[in-house]
């Protein structure tokens, strides 16, 4: 059986750490294990309160007794490093800056696979681009580039005639 008897300084430190705003939930639970153990709670009762395994509570109490408060905090979980390196981000920025076309995420993913051998899904690439603050420029929602200037001028003249109360030239007499 492990007995935890905290000094007044350790209790103050426990309170300070428990109230830290950036504290992880699991670390807070571990600190509460200590608070209850210091108040005379047994390992089985503490485990029942937290719906945890007795071995888990016992492990963290032993860690505290051996190494102190710093042993209770979670270690960082860095995860796997991104395959999209800073050099590839730079190549993507250059590719997106070209004014000759616009790109979709799928087209960028295909370009990465063809030129750099990096296969990413369009969704995964979109997530990584958003996280890096890179956006794909979109095409304009205007059809001015697809209109025939001669037809635009003719229709504009017809609208002017209609506004004056006349019959436009493009209408036939059958209407």
N, C-alpha and C positions, 0 to 999 in steps of 0.2 A: 504494500500500500504506500502510495506517495503522498506525503504531507507537504502542503504549500503554506508557508508562513511568510507573508510579505511584510517588509518594513514599511514605515510611514512614507518614506521616500519612494519606495516601489509602488505603493498604492497611489500616490500622486502621479507617478509616471504612467501607471495603468489607466487612471482616469484621463490623463492628457491624451494618451494614445487612442483611447476608445472614442474620444470626442473629435478626433481629427476628421475633417470633411472628406478627405481623399481616401479614407480607410476602406479597404476591400471587405466585403461581407465575410469571407472566410477568416480573415485576420481578426475581425471583430469577434467572431465566434470563439476563436482561440483565446482571445483576451478574456472573454466571459467565462471560459473554462477555468481560467486562473482565478478570476474573481470569486466564482462559486467554490473552487477548491480552497481558497483562502478563508472563506466563510465557514468551512467545515464540511462541505459537500463531498460525498464519496464519488469515485469515478463512475460506478454504475448509475447513481442518481443523476449525475451531470449528463451522462450519455443518454439517459432516458429523457431528460428535459430537452435536449437538442436533437433527439431522434438520430443519434450518431452511434457508431460502434464504440464499445468500450476501449478497444485497442487504439482507436483513433484519438480519443480523449487522453488516454494514458500516454500515447506517443508525444502529444504536444505538451503535456505537463512535464514529461521527462526532458523534452527539448528545452523548455524554459529553465528547468532546474540546472541543466548542464551549461546552457549558453546564454540565457537571459532573454530579454524582450525581442532583440533583433532576430532571434531564431524563429519567431512566430510569423514573420511576414512572408508573403509569397515571393518566390523568386520570379524574375521576369520571364515571360514566355515569348521569346523572339519569333518563333515560327520559322518557316522556310523562307529563305531570301528569294526575292523576286527574280524571275528569269529575265524580266524586262529591265536591263541595265541602264544606267544614266546615258551611256553612249547610244543605246537604242531609242531612249526618250528624245535625245537630241536629233537623231535621224527622223523620228516621227514629227518633231516640231518643224524641221526643214521641209519635210514632205507636205505637211499641212499648210505651210506658208506659201507654197507655190500657187500662183494665181491661175494656172491653166485649167484647174478643175476642182471640184469638191469631192470629199471622200466620205463614205459611210464606214461604220465600225467594221463591218464584214470585209469591205474592200481593204481597209488598213490591216486587218488580221491576215488576209490573203497575201498582201504585199510583204508583211513581216515573214510569213512562212516561205514565200518564194525567194526573197532576197537575203534573209538572215537565218533561215532555217528554224525560226521560233514559231511553234504552233500554239496559238491562243484562241479561245472562242471569242466571238464578237462581244458577248456580255462581259467576259473576264477582261478583255482589252478596254471596254468602255469603263468598267469599274476602276481599272488602273489609271486610265487617262483622267477621269474625274478626280481621283485622289491626288494626281499630280497637277491638277488645275489646267489641263489641256482640253480644249474643246474643238470639235470638228466644225468648221464653218459650214453653214447650211446654204442651200440655193435660195435665191430670192423667191418670194411667192408672187412675183409679178410676171405677167405674160407679155410685157412690152417687147422682149427679145424675140418672141415667136409671132408677132403680128406683122402683117403686110402693110407697109406705110401707105400704099395707094388705097387700099380698102379702108384704112383708118381715116384718111382724108375724105373719102367719098361718104362714109357713114357720118362723119362730123358735119359735112355739108347738109346731109339729109336731116340731121337733128336740128340744125339751124333753120331749115325750111319749115319743119314741123312746128317749131316754137313760134314762127311768124304766122302760122295758120295755113300754110300751103301744103301741097302734096309733094313728097320727095320724088326725085328723078328715078330712083331705083324701083319704085313701086310700079306695077303694071296697071293698065286701065281696067283690068278685070277685077280688081279688088275694091 
